[in-house]
Amino acid sequence: MIEAPVRIPPAAILPESRLSGPERFRRWRQRNRQAIEAWVLMLPLLLYFSLFFLFPFVSSFLISFVKWAGMGPPPVWVGLTNYVRWLTDLYYLQAFANTALFAVAILLLQTSIAILVALMLNTKVWGRGFYRTAWFIPGLTAASVMANIVGLFITPGTGIFSLMLTKLGLPDVIFYMRPDLMRMVIIVYSVWRGVGGGVILYLAALQSIHPEFYEAARVDGANRVQLLRYITVPLLAPMTLFVLVTGIIGTAQIFEAVQFLTKGGPQNQTNVLMFAIYQEAFSNGSLGMASSGAILLGLLLLVSSIINIRVMTKGRIQD
Amino acid sequence: MDRAVQLPTTSRTSRRKFPWGKVPLYVILIVSSLIMLYPLLVMVLGSMGSNDDYINNPNLPIPYHFSIAYYQLIMTPGATNQSGGLYAGVAKSQADFLRLVLNTLFRITWYLVITGYTSVVGGYVLSKLRWKGREGVFTYMLSSMTLPGIIYLIPTYVMMARWPLAGGNDIFGQGGSGFINQWPALLITGLVNVYFIFMFRQTMNAIPIDFEEAARVDGANTFQCLFNIYLPMLKPVFVVLFINTFVTLWNDYIWPLFVVSGNHDLMPVALGFQFLAMTAAAAAHLPPNLPPYGFQFTVGVLTVAPCILLFLFLQRYFVEGVQGFAIKG
């Protein structure tokens, strides 16, 4: 590191101990310029960051062991009771099961559709920009707003599905009373919103495959299916691993779709962890339950989060 | 994107041989794209016709009675919060579209300025300055991402509610409601964004130190280096930061739902829109038994449009943002 040239004052040749105070300070400052600047710039950031990281981090665990509404009577230590309730009460277990079901179903559908669409878009087709835009746009919409609009589609009597059934002469279906159908609606809606990012990722992955691989294989007499099977699929595998592992973090926190479409109903059949946590905190006034639920969800996603950071810092998908 | 675009074969051959083999591909692509756009299409069409247009033909509400009355009413400042009657309770809550938009834009601007500063400074300090503890600080910040964000949600809410000496709280944070239903709750969390700092650090790592050294020889100080040398080179990263911040905050629903549900004056668009359709319908004196479809669609269009327009203008950067600087290394 080259410093700006400074005129060396005569005092510089004197030993340090014989210098005056200000001069010694000036030299010290010059020697440690980078460290001083780093700490001056970084300290406010670090203090702020610690306040909003360490404090919630520690209190999250503390709150999860108490019974507390957030205001009113002081917290009461209840030990592991909150956790035990999450893991034994059927109501909460249902939320776990639904979250797992939604997360896995959404992720698998989303990823497989994204691969197929990316493969199609990677060919020489006219109007690629339009298709890509059409697939990407749903992900930019507010989940809360569009869930509201989708709610209109399944309204009995005037919704699209009701109309189609009536046209076919079939009896109308009341979506809100059918857990299986509402689950499907939630999954389809979430896939609709979430698939675009995957398409873009896979397109990038496909375009980063060197064309020489294909040329070499073609020279060796490989047909198109073989090209796909022996070149494209293996080269997409790391990306797929990445998309699946990190995608679960997002899909497991599904919330808006449930809040706007079902509120967890009918009979708790579509309840998910995020919605249960929200209800514990604000409807049931139990921050302890909410916090312990959040911690359980966080622990379930721990492995994904760690892999996510590894990918971020290592800058590659496989080690 | 360009690799698949190859030079076309001569026009004569392409005219002679129609690519029949590609027809299924086109059918699939076009149909699937239309399906993806369908909910948005219904929303746009439904917002321009009358309620009857929608009820008569909900699967494709072609606006026979075309009007932009819904837009006019919703966009008129104050129009939606002066009504009485059935929705008086809601109407008093001032779910006013312009207000929601201004709230959201204010919040976005605030976060752009502050996180822009913290990210670029954090990235610079962690990338270009040599100091003891650099790796330690970096690891410390990254470690916050080990646990999913959901874990911080409840305690941060409690922190807002129990903030000392705010909203009637005493010095121990008891007695009042803290920052709940107040502006700070929407403005003071997440101002140091580890992901953005990381993004800036990675990009700055790729910029040689020579530029800065040359400037220092000419007598530039740290801030001059940062602003005159690095900032211009970091423009693409800033665009990604801008897009991420804008889309995330514009669509932000959960945190505002937690902290400002009780105050319509502070709500951002994605949270406040639920009340808009109702208040607008009341202001237009629609019969209360008729769901205000037109207003719901109009509010939907207005809420969704900004992010989509942003995408259409800044497509390249959106793609970059999704791919992440991380994956490219």
Interface residues (C-beta under 8 A of the other chain):
Chain A: M1 I2 E3 A4 P5 Q34 A35 E37 A38 W39 L41 M42 L45 L46 Y48 F49 F52 F53 F55 P56 F57 S59 S60 I63 G70 M71 V117 M120 L121 N122 T123 K124 V125 W126 G127 R128 F130 Y131 T133 A134 W135 F136 I137 P138 L140 T141 A142 A143 S144 V145 M146 N148 I149 V150 L152 F153 T158 G159 I160 L163 M164 W192 G197 I200 L201 L203 A204 Q207 P211 F242 I249 Q253 F255 E256 M274 I277 Y278 A281 F282 L287 A290 S291 A294 I295 L297 G298 L301 L302 S304 S305 I306 N308 I309 V311 M312 T313 G315 R316 I317
Chain B: M1 R3 A4 V5 Q6 K22 L25 Y26 I28 L29 I30 S32 S33 L34 M36 L37 P39 L40 V42 M43 I55 P58 N59 T118 V121 G122 Y124 V125 L129 R130 W131 K132 R134 V137 M141 L142 S144 M145 T146 L147 P148 I150 I151 Y152 L153 I154 P155 T156 Y157 V158 M159 A161 S177 T189 G190 L191 V192 V194 F198 Q202 I209 E213 R216 V217 D218 G219 T222 V247 W250 N251 Y253 I254 L257 F258 S261 V269 A270 L271 F273 Q274 Y293 Q296 F297 V299 G300 T303 V304 C307 I308 L310 F311 L312 Q315 F318 V319 V322 Q323 G324 A326 I327 K328 G329
